[in-house]
Amino acid sequence: MPDPPDHSVPDEHRVHRTGEWNSQDKRHHHKFLNDTVEYVDQNPKPLDPVLKDFKDMVEKDTRLYMLFQQMFQQIPDNKEHLKDPSGDNSQVRDFDHLLTLMNHVISTAPAWTDPGHKVGLVGVPVNALLDWPMGTTAGFCAFQDPAVNKHMKKILDVWGKYLTSSESAQVLGNGKTDWFGSTGLSSLEDVGNLGGKTHFKFHEMFECDLKAEHYGFDSWDAFFTRKLKDEFRPIAEADNDDVVVNCCESKVYKTATDIKARDKFWVKGQPYSVLDILAFDVLADQFIGGTIYQAFLSALSYHRWQAPVSGTIKKAYVVEGTYFSEPLFTDFNANGDADPHGETTSQEYLSCTATRAIIFIEADNPKIGLMAFIGIGMTEVSTCDITVKEGQKIKKGDELGMFHFGGSSHCVMFRKGVKVSGFPEQSDQNVPVRSKLCVVE
């Protein structure tokens, strides 16, 4: 989870991250990995039962055992790849080592790191451990496997349970590497204020208690799913049904029209594939040839979803998917290079394969009719929590659900024939939730 864009980071330490779940400064990755390895080496402990089960499952399955061995062996054994994809020293070289590091990660809450030049944060620690191996051909095969994903879900559920505990709130103090320390708090406020466009304090943005310990948040998850104050993000033209509002506090990724029923979303260029995104729902055909808008959430953003229009919930459900799968175009090439941020540059691929919440809304405005919201989880932040039910009437700006301990991306889809215009342009700043997303003509 990064501090705001820092142009003072020297080029040799800079790494681009589309999803902005990790710092742009690779020295933060180096610090995180070194600290994790050092702590685990000095404080050995038995594997959590969920990791023991995973280990047993892999070792008793000949094909999976081969893949989990090969995914580390397929990392080029040269000076460059004795480092992680961000350029740091290699820390994870085999399956057993991976399990011991994960054993620590799933019993800790994300905290800021201090490599000695500036405090920063790695927001997806399991993903950081898997950066190289999941980008190999063997990694692609392993993390597409249903049994592997079933076990990964169990592992992430254990971490999620910890993140709802009071113990996880320890990182919500005001120390240098805490979330309400000078760097953490100012970063949260900078992102919320859209890089200086407004001047709200954290307690003016979100529901919290300045006088209470940890600002009144009793767990990491309570902090991460914090509620915003209505006056901080007002609903754009609340009484105008022609105005569609933004569902998530997020940065523009892409708008596409005339989207195809099925396309090769696993190749470079990543076209959208309607039937795959919507999990072959019987309602999906209505969106073939329609319009899709996609945006991604950063780690410092607000993580609840708001209704884009007033209407009725027609369907709402979660589709289980992959957790650490990258398309093969991020694999190592003949030069031994791989995409160092493949997981976050594969947004269309993830829209078809990752765990996602699918919510169909029948808008009150007949010019819109049926539309869809898709909340897309990524890696360890794949917990999609829907808070509306089928048949429920909603008003524009109402809550639809949330990502727990993070989130990745979301899409809004309109049917063929629905004319919408005025989508926001790409920017370094988030598009505010509940602000105008587009207008139906």
Summary of the structure (lengths in Angstrom):
residues: 441
radius of gyration: 21.3
end to end distance: 38.4
largest distance: 63.4
contacts: 1524
relative contact order: 0.14
helix: 31%
strand: 19%
